[in-house]
Amino acid sequence: MERDEVAEVLAKPISRQLLESSIPARLAYDGLDGDPRVIPIGFWTDGGNLVMATVPNSAKVAALRRNPRVAITIDTQDQWPPRVLLIRGAARLDLVDGVPDGYLEASRKVTPAEQFETWEQGVRALYEQMVVITVEPDWAKLLDFETTIPKAVEDLILARQARS
């Protein structure tokens, strides 16, 4: 998929809503044992990239060093029709000192306001370093089930229409 096509998908209003929401991303990657993994993870955006942070010695860091290809889903579960943003790309890993500001802002979306200050102090005391995972999307698709649907469903509809 061309870079401008990816940017067009990510710029759609529903995509922007999902990217700015408090919904965790679901990050899929190949584990060290070769089996697939999918985990919920907080994220923030940095231009056109999705960014996450984690503990340097986490299993996902080791796995992403071996195979940086990932898939990410951000989707609603409490509304109809569902909204689904699908993203693929390669993860870049950067070891940073302290806690990235983006990590704190992403966490602010899900941490109750009255608990955030205490939570932030605990995080800053715990993490001397973090690994920032940056994914530059090289493929993206928005499924809003009004203007876009999964390709297989679209093909089924077209096939039925052709037979009618």
N, C-alpha and C positions, 0 to 999 in steps of 0.2 A: 504494500500500500504506500502510495506517495505521501511525503511529509505534509503537503498542503491538504490532502484528503483526511489525514489523521487530525490535523488542526481544525478542519471544518466540523468533524464529528464532535470534538471536544469543546468547540465554541457554541454548540447548540444550547438553547436555554435549559433544557432538561439535563443535559450533560453538566452544565455549570452548576445547577441545583444539586446534583448528586456529588460533584466534586467539592462543593462548599458545605455539604451537610455534615451532620455528626455521625453518619453511618460509617462503621468501620469498613475498610476494604477487605476483601478476601484475596489473599496472596497465595497463588499456587506455584509450586516449584518442585523439582526433583530432589528428594532426600538423598543423603549419602548412601543409603542402601539401594537406591534406584527406584524406590517406590514413590509415588506422587504424594505431595503434602498440600494441604490448603489450610491456612490459618487466618483468623480475623486479626487485623492490625490497624492501628490509627495511622493516619497519613495527613500530609499537607501537600499543597501544590507549589511549585517553583517554576513560574513561567508555564511551559507546556509539560513539565515533568511531574510525576508523582514521587513523593519523598516520604520515607519512613525512617525510624531509628530504632536500634535494638542494642542488646548487650553484645559486646565484642566476642564473647566465647559461646554464643548461641549456635545451635545446630544449623539454623537457617543461614548464618553467615558462612559457615564451612561449606554448606551445600551450594550456596550461590557463588562461592569462589570457584567451585568445580564446574558448575553449569549455571551461567547467569540468566538464562532464558526464564521468563516468568509470564504468568497470566494473572490479571487482576480483574475482579468483579466488584462493582459497587451497585447495590440494588436495594429497592424498597421492598418491604414485606408487609406493610400495613396499609396499603392503598390498592385500589383497582382503577385502571389497569396497572400492573406492575411497571416499574421503570428499571432498566438494566443497562449499565454501562460496562462494556467488555473492553479490556485493554491488554495488549501483548507488547513485550519489549525485553530489553536486556538490562539487568541490574548492574549498576556501578556501585562499588563499596568504598567508602572513605571513613577511615578512623579519625575521630575528632575528640579533642579534649572537652570535658564537661558535658553539659546537656544543651543540645541545639535549641535555639529559640522556637523553631518550627515545631519541634516535638512538644514543647510546652503549649504552644497555641493549638496544636491538634488535640492535645489532652484537655484543654480548656473546653472544647466542644462537648466532651462527655463527662467531665468531672463537675459535680455540683458546685456552684459558686462559693457556697459557705465552706466547702472542704478544700478548695483549690490551693489556698495559701499553705496549709499544712501538708497537702500532697506534694506541692512543688518543693518545699523545704526537704521533705524526705527523699525525693528524687535527686535533688542536687547533692544531698549528703551521700547518697548511694552510688551514683555513677561518676567515676572519675573520667571515664571515656565512654563513647558510644560509637557504633558504626552507623553511618548514614547510608541508607539504601536509596539510590536515585534511579528511577526507571523512566527512560525517555521512550514514550510510546512509538512503536513502529507500525501498529495496527490498532484500530479502535472501531467499535460498533455500538450504536445506541439502539436499544429495543424499547420502544414506548408503547407498543401494541395498539397504536392508533395510526401512526404514519410509518412505522417500521416494525417488522416482525422477523422471527427467525427464518433464514433462507429456506429450510426444509418445509416450513408451513407455507411460505410464499409459493414455492414450487407446487405444493399440493393444491393450493387454491387455483393456480394457473392451469394445472392439469384437469381439475374438475370443470373449470370454465370452458376449456377446449373441448371436453366431451359433451358439454351441454348444447 
